[in-house]
Amino acid sequence: MNDDPPGLDLTRLAEHLQREGLTAGPLTAELIVGGKSNLTYVVRDGTSTYVVRRPPLGHVLATAHDMGREYRVMSALQDTGVPVPRTYHLCRDPEIVGAPFYVMECVVGGQPPLTPALAHGLVDVLAELHSIAPESVGLGDFGRPDGFLQRQVARWKRQLDASRSREVPGIDDLYERLARDVPASGRPAIVHGDFKLGNTLVADGEVRAVLDWEMSTLGDPLTDLALFLLYGEVSSLDRGSAGEVPPSSELAAHYGEASGRDLSRLGWYVGLACFKLAVIAEGIHFRYTKGLTVGEGFAEVGDQVAPIVARGLMEV
């Protein structure tokens, strides 16, 4: 009987982790996050428990789902005020389990309903992340901050053009407004890229770990803030956001006080967040209409696009 979960050869993994001094004896594993994102497993040897992350099955692009990138940023943040799992091992050899992978601490926590106190706690974590000088933790070359916002606008326009299947009122107008009025960025920071409650682990009302760093880079930190605020407004976009969410203006003011950042152009960043999430939702809708989605909940995603676009047009 083969008890290997999809994408993880437990015999080869056990041999490899024993050589690294991490485990002893046979392993058991449970796939806890699957799909098109990186695959995440809880792995046990009877004494120790770890988490293993690898790219999704059948991924093609070498630059996508970069295990080394996630491992590097979490390793760099180990001894800072940003809560991240401890990292133990990065394996770039695809022969072990079929793709590069890394091993990290198994943090106990979940995603409870959002409360005002937890929302403010998340803002504090975000401000702490953005306060870290990248070069001070060995991440001075982790991205290209110059031109970051212009590249973001262009990137999501390309994504939109690749997934057009219907007329979306206002989405091209939103793009044009964003493209012609890109603000000047403040000092660059380590950017998570998808910061939300659903990408954290919480226990006893405190954020115990920030996860899913695959989109992290160096760039404009207000893109993180704006996306976080939008997730709070549109709870269906964040699987963990159900609950009592403070007004965006309150959370933005909290961030401004904690970070010292200039928020005078925050509306533009919220507009960019709306454009990004509208394009993502439209791409999911496009795949759904082609029969390329697996599971439930995809039929309604397309209905979210127009309200998100309208929200963005209110800001820019």
C-alpha positions in Angstrom: 0.0 0.0 0.0 1.3 3.4 -1.0 0.6 6.1 1.7 2.6 8.8 -0.1 0.5 12.0 -0.6 0.5 13.5 -4.0 3.9 15.1 -4.8 5.9 13.6 -1.9 7.9 10.3 -2.0 8.1 9.6 1.7 10.8 6.9 1.3 13.2 9.2 -0.5 12.3 12.1 1.7 13.0 10.1 4.8 16.4 9.0 3.5 17.3 12.6 2.6 16.1 14.2 5.9 17.9 11.5 7.9 21.1 12.4 6.1 20.5 16.0 7.1 20.0 15.0 10.7 16.3 16.2 10.9 14.4 13.0 11.2 14.8 9.3 12.2 12.8 6.4 10.8 9.8 6.3 8.5 7.7 9.3 7.8 4.0 10.0 7.6 2.6 13.1 5.8 -0.6 14.9 5.3 -1.3 17.4 2.5 -2.8 20.5 4.1 -2.7 23.0 1.3 -2.9 22.0 -2.4 -4.1 23.4 -5.7 -2.3 25.8 -7.9 -0.2 27.3 -5.1 2.7 25.7 -3.5 1.9 22.3 -1.9 2.2 22.2 1.9 2.5 19.0 4.0 2.8 18.2 7.7 5.5 15.6 8.0 6.1 13.4 11.1 8.6 10.8 12.1 6.9 9.8 15.4 9.0 12.3 17.4 9.3 15.5 15.4 6.8 17.4 13.3 7.8 19.6 10.4 6.2 21.4 7.4 7.4 20.7 3.9 6.7 23.0 1.0 7.2 22.2 -2.7 5.8 23.7 -6.0 2.5 22.5 -7.4 2.5 19.4 -9.5 3.3 19.9 -13.2 4.6 23.5 -12.8 6.5 24.6 -15.8 8.2 28.0 -15.3 11.5 27.7 -13.4 11.0 31.2 -12.0 7.5 30.5 -10.6 6.9 29.0 -7.2 10.6 29.6 -6.3 11.3 27.6 -3.2 14.6 29.3 -2.7 12.9 32.7 -2.6 10.4 31.8 0.1 13.1 30.0 2.1 15.5 33.0 1.8 13.1 35.7 3.0 11.8 33.6 5.9 15.3 32.7 7.0 16.3 36.4 6.8 13.4 37.4 9.0 14.0 34.7 11.7 15.3 37.1 14.4 13.3 40.2 13.6 9.9 41.3 15.0 8.1 39.7 12.1 6.7 36.2 13.2 7.8 33.6 10.7 8.3 29.8 11.0 11.9 28.7 11.7 13.5 27.3 8.6 15.6 24.2 8.7 16.6 22.9 5.2 16.4 23.9 1.6 16.8 21.1 -1.0 17.3 22.3 -4.6 17.7 18.8 -6.0 14.6 17.9 -7.9 15.4 14.2 -7.8 14.4 13.7 -4.1 10.6 14.4 -4.4 10.4 15.6 -8.0 10.9 19.3 -7.3 12.9 21.6 -5.0 11.5 21.8 -1.5 12.2 23.2 2.0 11.5 22.2 5.5 10.3 24.6 8.2 8.8 24.7 11.7 5.2 23.5 12.2 3.6 26.5 13.9 0.4 25.8 15.9 -2.4 28.2 15.0 -5.3 28.9 12.8 -7.4 31.6 11.2 -10.1 32.7 13.5 -12.7 35.4 12.7 -11.2 38.8 12.3 -11.7 41.1 15.3 -10.7 44.8 15.7 -7.8 43.8 18.0 -6.6 41.2 15.6 -6.9 43.5 12.6 -4.8 46.1 14.4 -2.3 43.4 15.3 -2.0 42.5 11.7 -1.3 46.1 10.8 1.4 46.2 13.5 3.1 43.1 11.9 2.9 44.8 8.5 4.4 48.0 9.8 7.2 46.0 11.5 8.0 44.2 8.2 8.2 47.5 6.3 10.4 49.0 9.0 13.2 46.5 8.4 16.1 47.8 6.2 16.5 45.0 3.6 20.3 45.2 3.6 20.3 44.7 7.4 19.0 41.2 7.0 20.8 40.3 3.9 18.0 41.1 1.4 19.5 44.2 -0.2 19.5 42.4 -3.6 16.1 40.8 -3.2 14.3 42.9 -5.8 14.4 46.0 -8.0 12.6 48.8 -6.1 13.2 51.4 -8.9 10.2 51.3 -11.3 8.3 48.8 -9.1 4.9 50.5 -9.3 5.1 51.0 -13.1 6.0 47.3 -13.5 3.1 46.3 -11.3 0.6 48.3 -13.4 2.0 46.9 -16.7 2.1 43.3 -15.3 -1.5 43.2 -14.3 -2.5 44.8 -17.7 -0.7 41.9 -19.4 -2.5 39.4 -17.2 -5.9 41.1 -18.1 -5.2 40.9 -21.8 -4.3 37.2 -21.5 -7.6 36.4 -19.9 -10.2 38.5 -21.6 -13.4 36.6 -22.3 -16.1 39.3 -21.9 -16.6 43.0 -21.6 -15.8 44.3 -18.1 -17.2 47.8 -17.7 -14.6 50.3 -16.4 -11.6 48.0 -16.1 -9.7 49.6 -19.0 -10.5 53.0 -17.6 -9.1 51.9 -14.2 -5.9 50.8 -15.9 -5.5 54.1 -17.8 -6.0 56.2 -14.7 -3.4 54.1 -12.8 -0.9 54.2 -15.6 -1.0 58.0 -16.1 -0.7 59.0 -12.5 1.9 56.6 -10.8 3.0 58.2 -7.5 6.6 58.5 -6.4 7.5 55.7 -4.0 8.9 56.3 -0.6 11.8 54.3 0.8 11.6 50.7 -0.4 10.8 47.8 1.9 10.4 44.1 2.0 7.0 43.5 0.5 5.0 40.4 1.3 2.9 40.6 -1.9 -0.3 39.0 -0.5 -0.6 40.0 3.1 -4.0 39.0 4.6 -5.4 37.1 7.6 -5.7 34.0 5.4 -1.9 33.9 5.0 -1.1 34.0 8.7 -1.5 31.6 11.7 -3.1 33.0 14.8 -3.3 31.6 18.3 -4.7 33.3 21.5 -5.4 36.4 19.5 -1.8 36.9 18.4 -0.2 36.5 15.0 2.2 33.5 15.4 3.4 33.2 11.8 3.2 35.0 8.5 3.1 32.4 5.6 3.1 32.3 1.8 6.0 34.5 0.9 6.2 33.3 -2.7 5.3 36.8 -4.1 7.7 38.7 -1.8 10.2 41.2 -3.1 11.6 44.7 -2.5 9.2 47.4 -3.5 6.7 50.0 -2.4 5.2 48.9 1.0 1.9 50.7 0.5 1.0 48.0 -2.1 0.9 45.6 0.9 -1.2 48.0 3.0 -3.7 48.7 0.2 -4.2 45.0 -0.6 -4.7 44.2 3.1 -7.3 46.9 3.4 -9.2 45.7 0.3 -9.2 42.1 1.6 -10.9 43.5 4.8 -13.6 45.3 2.7 -14.3 42.3 0.5 -14.3 39.4 2.9 -15.0 36.8 0.3 -11.5 37.4 -1.2 -9.8 36.3 2.1 -10.9 32.9 3.5 -10.1 34.1 7.0 -11.7 37.5 7.0 -15.2 36.8 8.2 -15.8 38.7 11.4 -15.8 42.3 12.7 -13.5 44.4 10.5 -12.6 48.0 11.5 -13.1 50.7 8.9 -10.2 51.0 6.4 -9.6 54.5 7.4 -9.0 53.4 11.0 -6.6 50.7 10.0 -4.8 53.0 7.6 -4.3 55.6 10.3 -2.9 53.0 12.6 -0.4 51.9 10.0 0.5 55.5 9.3 1.2 56.1 12.9 3.2 52.9 13.4 5.2 53.3 10.2 5.6 57.0 9.7 4.8 56.5 6.0 3.1 59.2 3.9 -0.4 58.0 3.1 -1.5 61.0 1.0 -1.7 58.9 -2.2 -3.2 55.8 -0.6 -6.2 56.0 -2.9 -4.0 55.2 -5.9 -2.7 52.2 -4.2 -6.2 51.0 -3.3 -7.0 51.5 -7.0 -4.1 49.3 -7.9 -5.1 46.6 -5.4 -8.6 46.7 -7.0 -7.1 46.3 -10.5 -4.9 43.4 -9.4 -7.7 41.5 -7.6 -10.2 42.2 -10.4 -7.7 40.8 -13.0 -7.1 37.7 -10.8 -10.9 37.1 -10.4 -11.4 37.6 -14.1 -8.7 35.1 -14.8 -10.4 32.5 -12.6 -13.7 33.3 -14.3 -12.0 32.7 -17.7 -10.7 29.3 -16.6 -14.1 28.4 -15.1 -15.8 29.1 -18.4 -13.3 26.9 -20.2 -13.9 24.1 -17.7 -10.4 24.4 -16.3 -11.2 24.8 -12.6 -11.6 21.9 -10.1 -13.8 22.2 -7.0 -16.6 24.4 -5.9 -17.0 28.2 -5.5 -15.7 29.3 -8.9 -19.1 30.0 -10.5 -19.5 33.2 -8.4 -16.0 34.6 -8.8 -16.9 36.4 -12.0 -19.6 38.3 -10.2 -17.0 39.9 -8.0 -15.1 41.6 -10.8 -17.5 44.6 -11.6 -17.9 45.7 -7.9 -14.1 45.6 -7.4 -13.5 47.6 -10.5 -16.1 50.2 -9.4 -14.4 50.3 -6.0 -11.1 51.1 -7.7 -12.6 53.8 -9.9 -13.8 55.6 -6.7 -10.2 55.9 -5.6 -8.2 57.1 -8.6 
